[in-house]
Amino acid sequence: MGSFSIWHWLIVLLVVVMIFGTKKLRNMGSDLGGAVKGFKDGMKDGTTTADAPAASSAPAAQVTGQPANSDKSTIDVEARQKS
């Protein structure tokens, strides 16, 4: 009971190729690669394309004016309750 030998893996690979065919395996490989690349790009950007338009269309009327001596990294907003 140890790990499989190279001959076991070659037989499994041959059976998989016979079942699915090389074209379908190539398509699945390219789809998987595209999904991994999209995931990495999404993790690097921090946002998805669906979130980007929603974040940029935030109404500017809710942001109140800041005094001239305040810290520019904070934004003061007024919260309202829904009725």
N, CA, C and O atoms as a Maestro MAE file, in Angstrom:
{
 s_m_m2io_version
 :::
 2.0.0
}

f_m_ct {
 s_m_title
 :::
 protein
 m_atom[332] {
  # First column is atom index #
  i_m_mmod_type
  r_m_x_coord
  r_m_y_coord
  r_m_z_coord
  i_m_residue_number
  s_m_chain_name
  s_m_pdb_residue_name
  s_m_pdb_atom_name
  i_m_atomic_number
  :::
  1 25 0.823 -1.179 0.000 1 A "MET " " N  " 7
  2 3 0.000 0.000 0.000 1 A "MET " " CA " 6
  3 2 0.867 1.242 0.000 1 A "MET " " C  " 6
  4 15 0.932 1.840 1.074 1 A "MET " " O  " 8
  5 25 1.450 1.659 -0.885 2 A "GLY " " N  " 7
  6 3 2.217 2.899 -0.918 2 A "GLY " " CA " 6
  7 2 1.647 3.785 -1.998 2 A "GLY " " C  " 6
  8 15 0.483 3.662 -2.379 2 A "GLY " " O  " 8
  9 25 2.462 4.655 -2.472 3 A "SER " " N  " 7
  10 3 2.016 5.503 -3.568 3 A "SER " " CA " 6
  11 2 1.994 4.688 -4.856 3 A "SER " " C  " 6
  12 15 2.631 3.641 -4.966 3 A "SER " " O  " 8
  13 25 1.267 5.186 -5.794 4 A "PHE " " N  " 7
  14 3 1.172 4.477 -7.069 4 A "PHE " " CA " 6
  15 2 2.457 4.650 -7.865 4 A "PHE " " C  " 6
  16 15 3.148 5.660 -7.731 4 A "PHE " " O  " 8
  17 25 2.764 3.685 -8.673 5 A "SER " " N  " 7
  18 3 3.953 3.772 -9.511 5 A "SER " " CA " 6
  19 2 3.618 4.565 -10.776 5 A "SER " " C  " 6
  20 15 2.463 4.919 -11.014 5 A "SER " " O  " 8
  21 25 4.624 4.830 -11.563 6 A "ILE " " N  " 7
  22 3 4.438 5.597 -12.801 6 A "ILE " " CA " 6
  23 2 3.532 4.847 -13.758 6 A "ILE " " C  " 6
  24 15 2.806 5.474 -14.529 6 A "ILE " " O  " 8
  25 25 3.554 3.528 -13.731 7 A "TRP " " N  " 7
  26 3 2.719 2.749 -14.641 7 A "TRP " " CA " 6
  27 2 1.239 2.882 -14.283 7 A "TRP " " C  " 6
  28 15 0.388 2.901 -15.172 7 A "TRP " " O  " 8
  29 25 0.930 2.971 -13.006 8 A "HIS " " N  " 7
  30 3 -0.464 3.182 -12.600 8 A "HIS " " CA " 6
  31 2 -0.974 4.522 -13.116 8 A "HIS " " C  " 6
  32 15 -2.084 4.613 -13.640 8 A "HIS " " O  " 8
  33 25 -0.147 5.571 -12.965 9 A "TRP " " N  " 7
  34 3 -0.557 6.909 -13.406 9 A "TRP " " CA " 6
  35 2 -0.686 6.984 -14.921 9 A "TRP " " C  " 6
  36 15 -1.572 7.677 -15.422 9 A "TRP " " O  " 8
  37 25 0.174 6.289 -15.665 10 A "LEU " " N  " 7
  38 3 0.069 6.264 -17.130 10 A "LEU " " CA " 6
  39 2 -1.215 5.566 -17.576 10 A "LEU " " C  " 6
  40 15 -1.860 6.000 -18.530 10 A "LEU " " O  " 8
  41 25 -1.579 4.497 -16.896 11 A "ILE " " N  " 7
  42 3 -2.812 3.793 -17.251 11 A "ILE " " CA " 6
  43 2 -4.021 4.675 -16.949 11 A "ILE " " C  " 6
  44 15 -4.955 4.726 -17.750 11 A "ILE " " O  " 8
  45 25 -4.022 5.367 -15.817 12 A "VAL " " N  " 7
  46 3 -5.124 6.271 -15.478 12 A "VAL " " CA " 6
  47 2 -5.214 7.389 -16.509 12 A "VAL " " C  " 6
  48 15 -6.308 7.738 -16.952 12 A "VAL " " O  " 8
  49 25 -4.071 7.951 -16.893 13 A "LEU " " N  " 7
  50 3 -4.053 9.005 -17.910 13 A "LEU " " CA " 6
  51 2 -4.585 8.492 -19.245 13 A "LEU " " C  " 6
  52 15 -5.350 9.193 -19.907 13 A "LEU " " O  " 8
  53 25 -4.208 7.316 -19.644 14 A "LEU " " N  " 7
  54 3 -4.687 6.731 -20.892 14 A "LEU " " CA " 6
  55 2 -6.198 6.518 -20.859 14 A "LEU " " C  " 6
  56 15 -6.873 6.778 -21.855 14 A "LEU " " O  " 8
  57 25 -6.736 6.054 -19.746 15 A "VAL " " N  " 7
  58 3 -8.178 5.843 -19.626 15 A "VAL " " CA " 6
  59 2 -8.919 7.176 -19.694 15 A "VAL " " C  " 6
  60 15 -9.959 7.275 -20.345 15 A "VAL " " O  " 8
  61 25 -8.387 8.204 -19.023 16 A "VAL " " N  " 7
  62 3 -9.028 9.517 -19.052 16 A "VAL " " CA " 6
  63 2 -9.028 10.089 -20.458 16 A "VAL " " C  " 6
  64 15 -10.036 10.647 -20.891 16 A "VAL " " O  " 8
  65 25 -7.927 9.965 -21.182 17 A "VAL " " N  " 7
  66 3 -7.854 10.457 -22.564 17 A "VAL " " CA " 6
  67 2 -8.821 9.688 -23.455 17 A "VAL " " C  " 6
  68 15 -9.452 10.276 -24.333 17 A "VAL " " O  " 8
  69 25 -8.944 8.387 -23.240 18 A "MET " " N  " 7
  70 3 -9.872 7.596 -24.058 18 A "MET " " CA " 6
  71 2 -11.318 7.978 -23.761 18 A "MET " " C  " 6
  72 15 -12.147 7.970 -24.671 18 A "MET " " O  " 8
  73 25 -11.640 8.309 -22.528 19 A "ILE " " N  " 7
  74 3 -13.017 8.653 -22.182 19 A "ILE " " CA " 6
  75 2 -13.383 10.040 -22.689 19 A "ILE " " C  " 6
  76 15 -14.412 10.211 -23.343 19 A "ILE " " O  " 8
  77 25 -12.543 11.039 -22.390 20 A "PHE " " N  " 7
  78 3 -12.891 12.418 -22.702 20 A "PHE " " CA " 6
  79 2 -12.401 12.885 -24.074 20 A "PHE " " C  " 6
  80 15 -13.043 13.730 -24.697 20 A "PHE " " O  " 8
  81 25 -11.311 12.368 -24.540 21 A "GLY " " N  " 7
  82 3 -10.750 12.825 -25.803 21 A "GLY " " CA " 6
  83 2 -9.830 14.020 -25.576 21 A "GLY " " C  " 6
  84 15 -9.971 14.753 -24.597 21 A "GLY " " O  " 8
  85 25 -8.894 14.200 -26.489 22 A "THR " " N  " 7
  86 3 -7.888 15.243 -26.301 22 A "THR " " CA " 6
  87 2 -8.469 16.640 -26.476 22 A "THR " " C  " 6
  88 15 -8.034 17.571 -25.800 22 A "THR " " O  " 8
  89 25 -9.444 16.807 -27.372 23 A "LYS " " N  " 7
  90 3 -10.010 18.134 -27.603 23 A "LYS " " CA " 6
  91 2 -10.754 18.629 -26.366 23 A "LYS " " C  " 6
  92 15 -10.603 19.785 -25.969 23 A "LYS " " O  " 8
  93 25 -11.549 17.763 -25.763 24 A "LYS " " N  " 7
  94 3 -12.292 18.158 -24.571 24 A "LYS " " CA " 6
  95 2 -11.343 18.436 -23.404 24 A "LYS " " C  " 6
  96 15 -11.568 19.376 -22.642 24 A "LYS " " O  " 8
  97 25 -10.291 17.635 -23.254 25 A "LEU " " N  " 7
  98 3 -9.310 17.876 -22.198 25 A "LEU " " CA " 6
  99 2 -8.578 19.194 -22.410 25 A "LEU " " C  " 6
  100 15 -8.293 19.908 -21.449 25 A "LEU " " O  " 8
  101 25 -8.268 19.523 -23.672 26 A "ARG " " N  " 7
  102 3 -7.599 20.792 -23.977 26 A "ARG " " CA " 6
  103 2 -8.517 21.967 -23.641 26 A "ARG " " C  " 6
  104 15 -8.066 22.969 -23.086 26 A "ARG " " O  " 8
  105 25 -9.799 21.847 -23.975 27 A "ASN " " N  " 7
  106 3 -10.752 22.914 -23.652 27 A "ASN " " CA " 6
  107 2 -10.912 23.077 -22.142 27 A "ASN " " C  " 6
  108 15 -10.979 24.199 -21.641 27 A "ASN " " O  " 8
  109 25 -10.973 21.963 -21.421 28 A "MET " " N  " 7
  110 3 -11.097 22.050 -19.967 28 A "MET " " CA " 6
  111 2 -9.852 22.679 -19.356 28 A "MET " " C  " 6
  112 15 -9.954 23.440 -18.394 28 A "MET " " O  " 8
  113 25 -8.684 22.373 -19.898 29 A "GLY " " N  " 7
  114 3 -7.446 22.955 -19.390 29 A "GLY " " CA " 6
  115 2 -7.378 24.451 -19.628 29 A "GLY " " C  " 6
  116 15 -6.946 25.200 -18.752 29 A "GLY " " O  " 8
  117 25 -7.800 24.896 -20.805 30 A "SER " " N  " 7
  118 3 -7.772 26.338 -21.082 30 A "SER " " CA " 6
  119 2 -8.826 27.074 -20.261 30 A "SER " " C  " 6
  120 15 -8.588 28.203 -19.831 30 A "SER " " O  " 8
  121 25 -9.990 26.456 -20.034 31 A "ASP " " N  " 7
  122 3 -11.005 27.064 -19.176 31 A "ASP " " CA " 6
  123 2 -10.510 27.187 -17.735 31 A "ASP " " C  " 6
  124 15 -10.730 28.204 -17.077 31 A "ASP " " O  " 8
  125 25 -9.850 26.154 -17.260 32 A "LEU " " N  " 7
  126 3 -9.311 26.186 -15.903 32 A "LEU " " CA " 6
  127 2 -8.221 27.246 -15.772 32 A "LEU " " C  " 6
  128 15 -8.163 27.962 -14.772 32 A "LEU " " O  " 8
  129 25 -7.358 27.346 -16.781 33 A "GLY " " N  " 7
  130 3 -6.313 28.368 -16.759 33 A "GLY " " CA " 6
  131 2 -6.889 29.771 -16.786 33 A "GLY " " C  " 6
  132 15 -6.383 30.656 -16.096 33 A "GLY " " O  " 8
  133 25 -7.942 29.993 -17.571 34 A "GLY " " N  " 7
  134 3 -8.587 31.303 -17.610 34 A "GLY " " CA " 6
  135 2 -9.247 31.648 -16.289 34 A "GLY " " C  " 6
  136 15 -9.234 32.802 -15.861 34 A "GLY " " O  " 8
  137 25 -9.825 30.642 -15.643 35 A "ALA " " N  " 7
  138 3 -10.459 30.882 -14.347 35 A "ALA " " CA " 6
  139 2 -9.422 31.242 -13.286 35 A "ALA " " C  " 6
  140 15 -9.654 32.127 -12.463 35 A "ALA " " O  " 8
  141 25 -8.288 30.562 -13.304 36 A "VAL " " N  " 7
  142 3 -7.226 30.857 -12.343 36 A "VAL " " CA " 6
  143 2 -6.661 32.246 -12.586 36 A "VAL " " C  " 6
  144 15 -6.392 32.980 -11.635 36 A "VAL " " O  " 8
  145 25 -6.479 32.615 -13.849 37 A "LYS " " N  " 7
  146 3 -5.962 33.947 -14.175 37 A "LYS " " CA " 6
  147 2 -6.955 35.030 -13.747 37 A "LYS " " C  " 6
  148 15 -6.552 36.058 -13.202 37 A "LYS " " O  " 8
  149 25 -8.236 34.810 -13.988 38 A "GLY " " N  " 7
  150 3 -9.258 35.761 -13.562 38 A "GLY " " CA " 6
  151 2 -9.304 35.905 -12.051 38 A "GLY " " C  " 6
  152 15 -9.495 37.006 -11.534 38 A "GLY " " O  " 8
  153 25 -9.130 34.795 -11.342 39 A "PHE " " N  " 7
  154 3 -9.119 34.843 -9.881 39 A "PHE " " CA " 6
  155 2 -7.919 35.635 -9.379 39 A "PHE " " C  " 6
  156 15 -8.050 36.445 -8.462 39 A "PHE " " O  " 8
  157 25 -6.757 35.406 -9.972 40 A "LYS " " N  " 7
  158 3 -5.556 36.135 -9.551 40 A "LYS " " CA " 6
  159 2 -5.701 37.625 -9.835 40 A "LYS " " C  " 6
  160 15 -5.319 38.449 -9.004 40 A "LYS " " O  " 8
  161 25 -6.247 37.983 -10.999 41 A "ASP " " N  " 7
  162 3 -6.459 39.392 -11.319 41 A "ASP " " CA " 6
  163 2 -7.448 40.030 -10.355 41 A "ASP " " C  " 6
  164 15 -7.259 41.171 -9.935 41 A "ASP " " O  " 8
  165 25 -8.490 39.308 -10.006 42 A "GLY " " N  " 7
  166 3 -9.475 39.816 -9.056 42 A "GLY " " CA " 6
  167 2 -8.888 40.015 -7.673 42 A "GLY " " C  " 6
  168 15 -9.219 40.984 -6.990 42 A "GLY " " O  " 8
  169 25 -8.019 39.108 -7.256 43 A "MET " " N  " 7
  170 3 -7.377 39.252 -5.953 43 A "MET " " CA " 6
  171 2 -6.394 40.418 -5.954 43 A "MET " " C  " 6
  172 15 -6.230 41.099 -4.941 43 A "MET " " O  " 8
  173 25 -5.737 40.649 -7.099 44 A "LYS " " N  " 7
  174 3 -4.772 41.744 -7.177 44 A "LYS " " CA " 6
  175 2 -5.493 43.091 -7.173 44 A "LYS " " C  " 6
  176 15 -5.054 44.024 -6.501 44 A "LYS " " O  " 8
  177 25 -6.584 43.198 -7.909 45 A "ASP " " N  " 7
  178 3 -7.321 44.451 -7.985 45 A "ASP " " CA " 6
  179 2 -8.110 44.727 -6.720 45 A "ASP " " C  " 6
  180 15 -8.243 45.885 -6.325 45 A "ASP " " O  " 8
  181 25 -8.626 43.717 -6.086 46 A "GLY " " N  " 7
  182 3 -9.429 43.896 -4.885 46 A "GLY " " CA " 6
  183 2 -10.897 44.111 -5.189 46 A "GLY " " C  " 6
  184 15 -11.722 44.073 -4.275 46 A "GLY " " O  " 8
  185 25 -11.247 44.335 -6.442 47 A "THR " " N  " 7
  186 3 -12.639 44.501 -6.831 47 A "THR " " CA " 6
  187 2 -12.882 43.712 -8.097 47 A "THR " " C  " 6
  188 15 -11.954 43.369 -8.830 47 A "THR " " O  " 8
  189 25 -14.143 43.434 -8.337 48 A "THR " " N  " 7
  190 3 -14.515 42.793 -9.588 48 A "THR " " CA " 6
  191 2 -15.087 43.848 -10.521 48 A "THR " " C  " 6
  192 15 -15.343 44.974 -10.095 48 A "THR " " O  " 8
  193 25 -15.289 43.507 -11.765 49 A "THR " " N  " 7
  194 3 -15.828 44.470 -12.720 49 A "THR " " CA " 6
  195 2 -17.261 44.835 -12.385 49 A "THR " " C  " 6
  196 15 -17.712 45.927 -12.730 49 A "THR " " O  " 8
  197 25 -17.994 43.938 -11.715 50 A "ALA " " N  " 7
  198 3 -19.373 44.240 -11.345 50 A "ALA " " CA " 6
  199 2 -19.414 45.255 -10.199 50 A "ALA " " C  " 6
  200 15 -20.354 46.044 -10.109 50 A "ALA " " O  " 8
  201 25 -18.403 45.242 -9.321 51 A "ASP " " N  " 7
  202 3 -18.375 46.170 -8.196 51 A "ASP " " CA " 6
  203 2 -17.866 47.547 -8.600 51 A "ASP " " C  " 6
  204 15 -18.221 48.533 -7.952 51 A "ASP " " O  " 8
  205 25 -17.065 47.652 -9.624 52 A "ALA " " N  " 7
  206 3 -16.439 48.917 -9.990 52 A "ALA " " CA " 6
  207 2 -17.447 49.998 -10.366 52 A "ALA " " C  " 6
  208 15 -17.310 51.117 -9.872 52 A "ALA " " O  " 8
  209 25 -18.468 49.739 -11.221 53 A "PRO " " N  " 7
  210 3 -19.407 50.809 -11.536 53 A "PRO " " CA " 6
  211 2 -20.236 51.226 -10.326 53 A "PRO " " C  " 6
  212 15 -20.564 52.405 -10.190 53 A "PRO " " O  " 8
  213 25 -20.581 50.291 -9.447 54 A "ALA " " N  " 7
  214 3 -21.386 50.634 -8.278 54 A "ALA " " CA " 6
  215 2 -20.598 51.526 -7.321 54 A "ALA " " C  " 6
  216 15 -21.166 52.434 -6.715 54 A "ALA " " O  " 8
  217 25 -19.316 51.280 -7.181 55 A "ALA " " N  " 7
  218 3 -18.504 52.078 -6.268 55 A "ALA " " CA " 6
  219 2 -18.274 53.477 -6.822 55 A "ALA " " C  " 6
  220 15 -18.196 54.434 -6.052 55 A "ALA " " O  " 8
  221 25 -18.164 53.618 -8.137 56 A "SER " " N  " 7
  222 3 -17.893 54.926 -8.709 56 A "SER " " CA " 6
  223 2 -19.153 55.784 -8.818 56 A "SER " " C  " 6
  224 15 -19.048 56.997 -8.999 56 A "SER " " O  " 8
  225 25 -20.344 55.184 -8.713 57 A "SER " " N  " 7
  226 3 -21.576 55.945 -8.849 57 A "SER " " CA " 6
  227 2 -22.173 56.337 -7.502 57 A "SER " " C  " 6
  228 15 -23.369 56.620 -7.425 57 A "SER " " O  " 8
  229 25 -21.376 56.361 -6.445 58 A "ALA " " N  " 7
  230 3 -21.869 56.759 -5.126 58 A "ALA " " CA " 6
  231 2 -22.234 58.239 -5.157 58 A "ALA " " C  " 6
  232 15 -21.476 59.052 -5.685 58 A "ALA " " O  " 8
  233 25 -23.393 58.595 -4.593 59 A "PRO " " N  " 7
  234 3 -23.803 59.998 -4.639 59 A "PRO " " CA " 6
  235 2 -22.880 60.860 -3.785 59 A "PRO " " C  " 6
  236 15 -22.554 60.509 -2.651 59 A "PRO " " O  " 8
  237 25 -22.466 61.992 -4.349 60 A "ALA " " N  " 7
  238 3 -21.557 62.894 -3.658 60 A "ALA " " CA " 6
  239 2 -22.305 63.797 -2.692 60 A "ALA " " C  " 6
  240 15 -21.664 64.465 -1.881 60 A "ALA " " O  " 8
  241 25 -23.636 63.851 -2.740 61 A "ALA " " N  " 7
  242 3 -24.416 64.745 -1.887 61 A "ALA " " CA " 6
  243 2 -24.399 64.286 -0.431 61 A "ALA " " C  " 6
  244 15 -24.655 65.097 0.459 61 A "ALA " " O  " 8
  245 25 -24.109 63.027 -0.161 62 A "GLN " " N  " 7
  246 3 -24.111 62.531 1.203 62 A "GLN " " CA " 6
  247 2 -22.849 62.927 1.963 62 A "GLN " " C  " 6
  248 15 -22.856 62.893 3.194 62 A "GLN " " O  " 8
  249 25 -21.793 63.293 1.298 63 A "VAL " " N  " 7
  250 3 -20.541 63.652 1.945 63 A "VAL " " CA " 6
  251 2 -20.634 65.104 2.380 63 A "VAL " " C  " 6
  252 15 -20.924 65.990 1.577 63 A "VAL " " O  " 8
  253 25 -20.384 65.337 3.674 64 A "THR " " N  " 7
  254 3 -20.456 66.702 4.177 64 A "THR " " CA " 6
  255 2 -19.105 67.376 4.020 64 A "THR " " C  " 6
  256 15 -18.086 66.703 3.866 64 A "THR " " O  " 8
  257 25 -19.093 68.675 4.059 65 A "GLY " " N  " 7
  258 3 -17.853 69.429 3.909 65 A "GLY " " CA " 6
  259 2 -16.936 69.231 5.096 65 A "GLY " " C  " 6
  260 15 -17.403 69.028 6.217 65 A "GLY " " O  " 8
  261 25 -15.637 69.287 4.860 66 A "GLN " " N  " 7
  262 3 -14.653 69.116 5.909 66 A "GLN " " CA " 6
  263 2 -14.020 70.459 6.236 66 A "GLN " " C  " 6
  264 15 -13.820 71.278 5.339 66 A "GLN " " O  " 8
  265 25 -13.704 70.700 7.496 67 A "PRO " " N  " 7
  266 3 -12.948 71.909 7.828 67 A "PRO " " CA " 6
  267 2 -11.567 71.852 7.187 67 A "PRO " " C  " 6
  268 15 -11.076 70.771 6.863 67 A "PRO " " O  " 8
  269 25 -10.949 72.995 7.005 68 A "ALA " " N  " 7
  270 3 -9.668 73.078 6.317 68 A "ALA " " CA " 6
  271 2 -8.554 72.390 7.088 68 A "ALA " " C  " 6
  272 15 -7.585 71.948 6.470 68 A "ALA " " O  " 8
  273 25 -8.644 72.277 8.397 69 A "ASN " " N  " 7
  274 3 -7.568 71.683 9.179 69 A "ASN " " CA " 6
  275 2 -7.794 70.198 9.491 69 A "ASN " " C  " 6
  276 15 -7.020 69.625 10.258 69 A "ASN " " O  " 8
  277 25 -8.811 69.562 8.933 70 A "SER " " N  " 7
  278 3 -9.092 68.155 9.243 70 A "SER " " CA " 6
  279 2 -8.195 67.233 8.423 70 A "SER " " C  " 6
  280 15 -7.588 67.634 7.430 70 A "SER " " O  " 8
  281 25 -8.135 65.981 8.878 71 A "ASP " " N  " 7
  282 3 -7.357 64.968 8.179 71 A "ASP " " CA " 6
  283 2 -8.071 64.600 6.883 71 A "ASP " " C  " 6
  284 15 -9.270 64.324 6.904 71 A "ASP " " O  " 8
  285 25 -7.365 64.590 5.760 72 A "LYS " " N  " 7
  286 3 -7.986 64.340 4.461 72 A "LYS " " CA " 6
  287 2 -8.238 62.857 4.205 72 A "LYS " " C  " 6
  288 15 -8.887 62.515 3.216 72 A "LYS " " O  " 8
  289 25 -7.745 61.968 5.062 73 A "SER " " N  " 7
  290 3 -7.965 60.536 4.846 73 A "SER " " CA " 6
  291 2 -9.293 60.068 5.428 73 A "SER " " C  " 6
  292 15 -9.697 58.934 5.172 73 A "SER " " O  " 8
  293 25 -9.989 60.904 6.206 74 A "THR " " N  " 7
  294 3 -11.284 60.514 6.747 74 A "THR " " CA " 6
  295 2 -12.392 61.308 6.081 74 A "THR " " C  " 6
  296 15 -12.202 62.460 5.692 74 A "THR " " O  " 8
  297 25 -13.534 60.688 5.956 75 A "ILE " " N  " 7
  298 3 -14.695 61.332 5.344 75 A "ILE " " CA " 6
  299 2 -15.810 61.329 6.371 75 A "ILE " " C  " 6
  300 15 -16.140 60.282 6.929 75 A "ILE " " O  " 8
  301 25 -16.386 62.476 6.622 76 A "ASP " " N  " 7
  302 3 -17.471 62.605 7.589 76 A "ASP " " CA " 6
  303 2 -18.796 62.532 6.830 76 A "ASP " " C  " 6
  304 15 -19.057 63.346 5.944 76 A "ASP " " O  " 8
  305 25 -19.630 61.553 7.182 77 A "VAL " " N  " 7
  306 3 -20.923 61.398 6.528 77 A "VAL " " CA " 6
  307 2 -22.009 61.355 7.588 77 A "VAL " " C  " 6
  308 15 -21.743 61.054 8.752 77 A "VAL " " O  " 8
  309 25 -23.229 61.657 7.182 78 A "GLU " " N  " 7
  310 3 -24.354 61.634 8.091 78 A "GLU " " CA " 6
  311 2 -25.182 60.394 7.802 78 A "GLU " " C  " 6
  312 15 -25.593 60.170 6.663 78 A "GLU " " O  " 8
  313 25 -25.431 59.583 8.835 79 A "ALA " " N  " 7
  314 3 -26.227 58.375 8.674 79 A "ALA " " CA " 6
  315 2 -27.677 58.684 8.967 79 A "ALA " " C  " 6
  316 15 -27.986 59.390 9.928 79 A "ALA " " O  " 8
  317 25 -28.578 58.152 8.135 80 A "ARG " " N  " 7
  318 3 -30.003 58.342 8.316 80 A "ARG " " CA " 6
  319 2 -30.682 57.000 8.453 80 A "ARG " " C  " 6
  320 15 -30.251 56.019 7.848 80 A "ARG " " O  " 8
  321 25 -31.750 56.945 9.249 81 A "GLN " " N  " 7
  322 3 -32.503 55.716 9.399 81 A "GLN " " CA " 6
  323 2 -33.552 55.610 8.316 81 A "GLN " " C  " 6
  324 15 -34.124 56.610 7.880 81 A "GLN " " O  " 8
  325 25 -33.800 54.374 7.885 82 A "LYS " " N  " 7
  326 3 -34.879 54.142 6.921 82 A "LYS " " CA " 6
  327 2 -36.203 54.132 7.672 82 A "LYS " " C  " 6
  328 15 -36.304 53.589 8.772 82 A "LYS " " O  " 8
  329 25 -37.206 54.735 7.066 83 A "SER " " N  " 7
  330 3 -38.516 54.716 7.721 83 A "SER " " CA " 6
  331 2 -39.542 54.007 6.879 83 A "SER " " C  " 6
  332 15 -40.701 53.898 7.279 83 A "SER " " O  " 8
  :::
 }
 m_bond[331] {
  # First column is bond index #
  i_m_from
  i_m_to
  i_m_order
  :::
  1 1 2 1
  2 2 3 1
  3 3 4 2
  4 3 5 1
  5 5 6 1
  6 6 7 1
  7 7 8 2
  8 7 9 1
  9 9 10 1
  10 10 11 1
  11 11 12 2
  12 11 13 1
  13 13 14 1
  14 14 15 1
  15 15 16 2
  16 15 17 1
  17 17 18 1
  18 18 19 1
  19 19 20 2
  20 19 21 1
  21 21 22 1
  22 22 23 1
  23 23 24 2
  24 23 25 1
  25 25 26 1
  26 26 27 1
  27 27 28 2
  28 27 29 1
  29 29 30 1
  30 30 31 1
  31 31 32 2
  32 31 33 1
  33 33 34 1
  34 34 35 1
  35 35 36 2
  36 35 37 1
  37 37 38 1
  38 38 39 1
  39 39 40 2
  40 39 41 1
  41 41 42 1
  42 42 43 1
  43 43 44 2
  44 43 45 1
  45 45 46 1
  46 46 47 1
  47 47 48 2
  48 47 49 1
  49 49 50 1
  50 50 51 1
  51 51 52 2
  52 51 53 1
  53 53 54 1
  54 54 55 1
  55 55 56 2
  56 55 57 1
  57 57 58 1
  58 58 59 1
  59 59 60 2
  60 59 61 1
  61 61 62 1
  62 62 63 1
  63 63 64 2
  64 63 65 1
  65 65 66 1
  66 66 67 1
  67 67 68 2
  68 67 69 1
  69 69 70 1
  70 70 71 1
  71 71 72 2
  72 71 73 1
  73 73 74 1
  74 74 75 1
  75 75 76 2
  76 75 77 1
  77 77 78 1
  78 78 79 1
  79 79 80 2
  80 79 81 1
  81 81 82 1
  82 82 83 1
  83 83 84 2
  84 83 85 1
  85 85 86 1
  86 86 87 1
  87 87 88 2
  88 87 89 1
  89 89 90 1
  90 90 91 1
  91 91 92 2
  92 91 93 1
  93 93 94 1
  94 94 95 1
  95 95 96 2
  96 95 97 1
  97 97 98 1
  98 98 99 1
  99 99 100 2
  100 99 101 1
  101 101 102 1
  102 102 103 1
  103 103 104 2
  104 103 105 1
  105 105 106 1
  106 106 107 1
  107 107 108 2
  108 107 109 1
  109 109 110 1
  110 110 111 1
  111 111 112 2
  112 111 113 1
  113 113 114 1
  114 114 115 1
  115 115 116 2
  116 115 117 1
  117 117 118 1
  118 118 119 1
  119 119 120 2
  120 119 121 1
  121 121 122 1
  122 122 123 1
  123 123 124 2
  124 123 125 1
  125 125 126 1
  126 126 127 1
  127 127 128 2
  128 127 129 1
  129 129 130 1
  130 130 131 1
  131 131 132 2
  132 131 133 1
  133 133 134 1
  134 134 135 1
  135 135 136 2
  136 135 137 1
  137 137 138 1
  138 138 139 1
  139 139 140 2
  140 139 141 1
  141 141 142 1
  142 142 143 1
  143 143 144 2
  144 143 145 1
  145 145 146 1
  146 146 147 1
  147 147 148 2
  148 147 149 1
  149 149 150 1
  150 150 151 1
  151 151 152 2
  152 151 153 1
  153 153 154 1
  154 154 155 1
  155 155 156 2
  156 155 157 1
  157 157 158 1
  158 158 159 1
  159 159 160 2
  160 159 161 1
  161 161 162 1
  162 162 163 1
  163 163 164 2
  164 163 165 1
  165 165 166 1
  166 166 167 1
  167 167 168 2
  168 167 169 1
  169 169 170 1
  170 170 171 1
  171 171 172 2
  172 171 173 1
  173 173 174 1
  174 174 175 1
  175 175 176 2
  176 175 177 1
  177 177 178 1
  178 178 179 1
  179 179 180 2
  180 179 181 1
  181 181 182 1
  182 182 183 1
  183 183 184 2
  184 183 185 1
  185 185 186 1
  186 186 187 1
  187 187 188 2
  188 187 189 1
  189 189 190 1
  190 190 191 1
  191 191 192 2
  192 191 193 1
  193 193 194 1
  194 194 195 1
  195 195 196 2
  196 195 197 1
  197 197 198 1
  198 198 199 1
  199 199 200 2
  200 199 201 1
  201 201 202 1
  202 202 203 1
  203 203 204 2
  204 203 205 1
  205 205 206 1
  206 206 207 1
  207 207 208 2
  208 207 209 1
  209 209 210 1
  210 210 211 1
  211 211 212 2
  212 211 213 1
  213 213 214 1
  214 214 215 1
  215 215 216 2
  216 215 217 1
  217 217 218 1
  218 218 219 1
  219 219 220 2
  220 219 221 1
  221 221 222 1
  222 222 223 1
  223 223 224 2
  224 223 225 1
  225 225 226 1
  226 226 227 1
  227 227 228 2
  228 227 229 1
  229 229 230 1
  230 230 231 1
  231 231 232 2
  232 231 233 1
  233 233 234 1
  234 234 235 1
  235 235 236 2
  236 235 237 1
  237 237 238 1
  238 238 239 1
  239 239 240 2
  240 239 241 1
  241 241 242 1
  242 242 243 1
  243 243 244 2
  244 243 245 1
  245 245 246 1
  246 246 247 1
  247 247 248 2
  248 247 249 1
  249 249 250 1
  250 250 251 1
  251 251 252 2
  252 251 253 1
  253 253 254 1
  254 254 255 1
  255 255 256 2
  256 255 257 1
  257 257 258 1
  258 258 259 1
  259 259 260 2
  260 259 261 1
  261 261 262 1
  262 262 263 1
  263 263 264 2
  264 263 265 1
  265 265 266 1
  266 266 267 1
  267 267 268 2
  268 267 269 1
  269 269 270 1
  270 270 271 1
  271 271 272 2
  272 271 273 1
  273 273 274 1
  274 274 275 1
  275 275 276 2
  276 275 277 1
  277 277 278 1
  278 278 279 1
  279 279 280 2
  280 279 281 1
  281 281 282 1
  282 282 283 1
  283 283 284 2
  284 283 285 1
  285 285 286 1
  286 286 287 1
  287 287 288 2
  288 287 289 1
  289 289 290 1
  290 290 291 1
  291 291 292 2
  292 291 293 1
  293 293 294 1
  294 294 295 1
  295 295 296 2
  296 295 297 1
  297 297 298 1
  298 298 299 1
  299 299 300 2
  300 299 301 1
  301 301 302 1
  302 302 303 1
  303 303 304 2
  304 303 305 1
  305 305 306 1
  306 306 307 1
  307 307 308 2
  308 307 309 1
  309 309 310 1
  310 310 311 1
  311 311 312 2
  312 311 313 1
  313 313 314 1
  314 314 315 1
  315 315 316 2
  316 315 317 1
  317 317 318 1
  318 318 319 1
  319 319 320 2
  320 319 321 1
  321 321 322 1
  322 322 323 1
  323 323 324 2
  324 323 325 1
  325 325 326 1
  326 326 327 1
  327 327 328 2
  328 327 329 1
  329 329 330 1
  330 330 331 1
  331 331 332 2
  :::
 }
}
